[in-house]
């Protein structure tokens, strides 16, 4: 199906009675008895009348010819636009692409655009989109101030500043083929899960934030899981319902500027989408410290509510629900990041991690108990499963109960103490899927237990998983009621790392 367009115009329209052409008169024929009919000459006066009629007839025919050559509006016979054939372009052949200034007349400001080959059949690689954003600011400045080049530190604009010199490919008038039965989306945001960052939590934070931003801006939202290091999105989650409109062609997807009709967001563009301008737009300047983050938190929370629907087997989902039901009363979730995670607090940097006794002390204080067996439960999860069996965590329960005859679920890289990105890239897809499924189950159990009345969460903020648990708990429970506690220095909750 083609995108909706105004009906085509006919080259002709029917003439009304007033426009009917005059018929040229013929010579007169006179009937004579006994003889055959023969032409009879007309008088001089009749000749004059005939000449006038001829001239009038020629004028009318000239008008009719003019009508025939002039286009007019179509009313009843729309013409289906044709999509021009374009040679296919391999996306991997495009390793770098920059914004470009369009040719213009004179020495004044010129327009600029991002021209992506129309022959691509899928979005470009994230690294290419990152390069486009890095070039866009300088090109925008040079287009506006020709002759002086890029001005460092100049041209800082607000998040929704409209560059009137930018030419959006979506405004080209190009006819594109879209999914049958749907019209092309007016605006959209596509999130690419492909990334050089191996973290599952990093992907979720970016995904949830992008979804919330799309809803904030009234954009249709699409997920692209092609070449995601963890496999297919549907392996872990139930895909969201398809938008009622069709996605744009890949060459219309732009990472910058933000006012482009069809945005594409990836981890390589987080700094441009969720960076200084984003924070300046959505932080509440009237409040202090973490209270400034309420709008940003809400954006991420929208993504969690819409997208965190586990798509695991029925047995796996039942095990998650059984684990939560087996923990009555208040619960404190303790999440410990090991592997290649590094603390932010200067006092822990030399050690390389937050001491286990710090987690245990804060967890027991938060639950305000002396006998956890009677008053509540402390649940433990870590990318290094052995940690939850540490003497410091005596009496703590693992987030996922594992029968003795079954292997423990993994969230760490094989043969490594915790999750290490360098080792992750050496694993096969089966190993990654096992780690990923265990991770999302841990996250659901920990977050939903911590959200209970009387419960809470203890974790280190340098871990994205720690901040995701706060999102699952909600603003009131996690932030306002201080149920979410960071043990890694005096740092407040924040969203996407950029």
C-alpha positions, 0 to 999 in steps of 0.5 A: 500500500502506498502512503496517502496522497492527494488525488491525481489531476485529469488532463481533461474535463467535460465541457458544459453546454455553454462551451460546446463548439460552434458548427461551421455552416455549409453551402446552401443546396436548392431543390429544382424540379426535374433536375438533380441537386447542385450547389448555389452561390450565396450572396455577399451579405451571407458571405460576410456572415459566414466569415464572422462565424468562421472567426468566432469558431476558430476562437472557440476552438482555441479556447478548447485547445487551451483547456485540453493543455491545462492541468486541473484538479482531479475529482473522480479518478485517482492515480496510484503513485509509483515507487521508483526502483532503487538499487539495493545498498548493503548497510555494512558498506556504509561505515561513515556518514556525515551531515552535509550542506546543500548547494545554495545561491549567494553567500548567505545561510544555506540549508543542510541535511543528512542524506542516507542512501535510499537503497538500504533495507535496514537501519544503519549500524549504531556507530554510523548514527553516532558519527552523524550526530557528531557531525550534525552540530558543526554542519548546522553551525557552518550552514548558518554562518558560512565562511567562518567554519565551526565555532567551538562552544557556539550554537548551544540550543535547547532540546526542542530548538527547531533549525529552520535550515535543516531539510528532513528527508521525510519532507521530500515528497518521495512516495514509499511503499508501506505495510498494506492496510496502514498509513505511514506514521507521521512521526516515529522513534525506532530503538536499536538494541544492537550495541557494543555495550554488552550490558543487558541492563544498559539495553533495558535502561535505554529501551525504557527511556526511549519508549517514554520519550516517544510517548512524551513526543507523540511518536510511534515506537518501534524496536529493532533487535537485529544483531542484538548480542543477546538474541531476539527480543521475544526470547525474553519479552512479549513484544508490544502491540504494533502501532496502527501506522507503518514504520518509515523507510530506513533511509528516513531514520535520522539520529539527529537533529532531534526534531527529525520526523523519524528518529533512530536511537541507539546506545551510540547516540545516548549522549545526544538524545539523553545528554545535557539538553535532555536533562535541561529540558526535563529536570525540574529546576525548582527542586533540589537533588534527586527531586529534580529527576521526577520527570526523567524517572517518569519517562523511564517508568513509562517504558517499564510499565509498557515493555517489561512483560516476560515472554518466557515459558509457562514453567519459567513464569510460574517459577517466578510467581511462586518465588514471590509468593513464597516470600511473605511479608516485607522483603529487602532486595539486595543486589551486588554487582561484581565482575567488571563493575567498579564503584563510584565512591572514592573510598571504595575505588582502591578496594575495587568493590563495595564490601559485602558487610556494607550491604548486609548492615544497610539491609538489616537496618532498612528492614529494622529487625533483629530476627529476619526469620520472623519479621521479614526476608532479605533476598539476594541476587548478584552477577556472581551467584557464589556471593549470596552464600557468603557468611556476611549474608547468613540468613539471606535467601537467593532470589531464585530458588534452585532445587538441589538436582538442578544447576544454578541459574547464571547471570555471570560469564562462564569461568568468571567471577561475575559479569565481565564484558570482555568474556561475554563476547567470547560466549555462544548464543546459548550461553547468552540466552541462559544468562539473559533469562536468569537476569530478567527473572532476577530483576522481576523478583527483586524489583517487585519484592522491594516494592512491597509495603515495608520492603526496600532495595539495597544496591550500588548505583554504579550498576544500571540494574540497581537503578532499574530496580528503583524504577520498578519500585516506583517514585513514591516507594523508591525515592519519596519513601526512601525504600531504595538505598544506594551504598556506593557513596552519596549519589542520587538516582539517575537514568541513562548513562551518557 
